[in-house]
Amino acid sequence: MIVPGIVLLGGNLRTVVDLTARAEAAGFDSVWTTEFYERSATVSLAAMAQCSKRVTIGSAIAYAVGRSPLVLSAEARDLDELSGGRLILGLGTGTRTMQRDWHGADPDAPALRVEELIPLLRRFWSMDDRGIDHDGRFYSVHLKPTVDVTPPLRTDMPVYLAGVNARMIRAAGTVADGLVGHPIFTRRYVEEVVRPALAAGVDRAGRKEADVALAGYVICSIHDDPAVARAEAKAQIAFYAVVRTYAAVFALHGYQRDVENIRTAWQQRDRVAMIAAVPDELVDVMAITGTPEEVRQRFFEDFRGIYDHALLYSPSFGLSDQRFADNLQAIIETFGH
């Protein structure tokens, strides 16, 4: 049986701590946090580490741009120590706009950037008194330790990489320990695009498929009124549909015209039209919605075998803080012991 994880997106740190403790008590396999322009994944992970004892904690994702490799490696080793070796460091670059306009980073060749970054992080974790000399396309590091180097709790901390399109997924197969799939992934997209691209990266690096895990979000909305739950999932899917980076997923299923309608409504700031433009059948392949029993049944029927780590994810776009918290609590109650 799949043991799910849960993603905590939004809310304040007190909410993150409370929900992490509840998820661990309910028997969840893992608890993951995210990062955006108003929330730090690393600070949330520190709070999660201190309020839990057993559950794996992960970032899905923290930004791989905007931090130097040294700072990122140091934050990760501290978080792994704080959690007693329970950290999965999930990294992502975000869209080209986010890289350029949010982080002031060069948005060119993001897959090549992370292919250089992740091995460099591992060099920091295994660094000895000789230090590091590295001159690459994106990073230049010349570090000679001035004090004795204390090894981290683990030099083999797992690093996952977020990817949607084939090139970034191939990068995950080449250098990462896992891939973090996007909430709009479908079974068909995973089978026809994700796994072949992941396998190509694995082959390129001379690795084994078992060396790279696949984690994936599952949009989950629970309500006693199934129509409310479905509308919340539609809103979240519509929010992602406006991002052109994710177009390939929708195109595979033939929803290009629907996506254009959603984008037109977005440009007009018409949320009602955005949600209405999402076809019901698209919700059925991208999300699980309904009453607790309906959602539980759909999860075990439709998502068995897709992911090594299935991460239940509450919609947030357009939801009030209270409704968002209620849905997360419903997910914990529905899938807990």
C-alpha positions, 0 to 999 in steps of 0.5 A: 500500500502507498504511504503518502506524504503531505505538502504544506504550502501557505500559512504561517510558521505556527501552522507549519509546526502544528500540521507537521506534528499532526501529520507525524502523529497520524502516520504520514511517511513524509512532510514537505514544505515549499518556497515562494516569494513570501516564505523560506523553505529552509526556515520552515524545514528548521521548524518542522525538524524541531517539532517532529522525531520520525517523519522525513522532512523535505523541500518540494521545493527550495530555490536552487538559484538565489543562494550560493552553493556554499550557503545552500550546502551549509543550510542543508547540513544544518537542517540534516543535523537538526532533524537527525538525518531526516532531510530530503533537499528538494531543489528547483529553479522556477520559471525563467521569469522567476529566475530573472526577475525574482532572483536576479539570476541568469535564466539561460540553461537552467538544466546545465546549471543544476547539473553543475550545482548538485555535484558541487553541493556534494563536494562541500559535504565531503570536503576535507582540509584541501578545500575546493577549487572549482571553475565552471560555467555558472559557479566559481569556488576557491575555498581553502579551510582556515579551521579543521573541517567538521564532517556533516551528519551525512555526506550523502544527503539525498538531493531531489530536483524538480522538473516538468519538461524533458530536459530538466527531468533528464538532469534529475536522472543524471545528477540527483537522487530523485525527481519532484514531479509537478502537481499537474502531472498525470499518469500518462505524462509520467509514463510517456514523458517523465520516466523515459526522460528520467531513464535517459538521464540515468543511462547518460550517467551510467547509473541504475534506475533504482538510484533515482526516486520519483516523488510527485504531488497529488492535488487533493481537495476534500469536502462533503460537497463534491462540487466544492472540492472539484471547483477548488481543484479546478482553480488550482489547475487553472492557476498552473495553466497560465504558466507557459513552462507547463504547456507540454503537460496540457498539450499531451492531453489535447487541452491547448484551446482550453488553456488559451481560454484560461489564459485569456480569463487570467489576463482579464482578471476573471477568476470565475471564467478561469475556473469555468474553462477547466474541463471536468475530465482534466480534473479527473486526471490531475486531481482527487476530489470529493468526500473523504471516502471518495478521495481515499478510494480514488487515490489508491485506485488511480495513483498506485504505482505512479510515484515512489513518494506520493505527496498530497497537496491541498489547493491554495489558489482562491482559498481562504486561510481557514478553508486551506487549513480545513482541507489540510486537516481533512487530508490528515484525517482521511489518510492517517491511521 
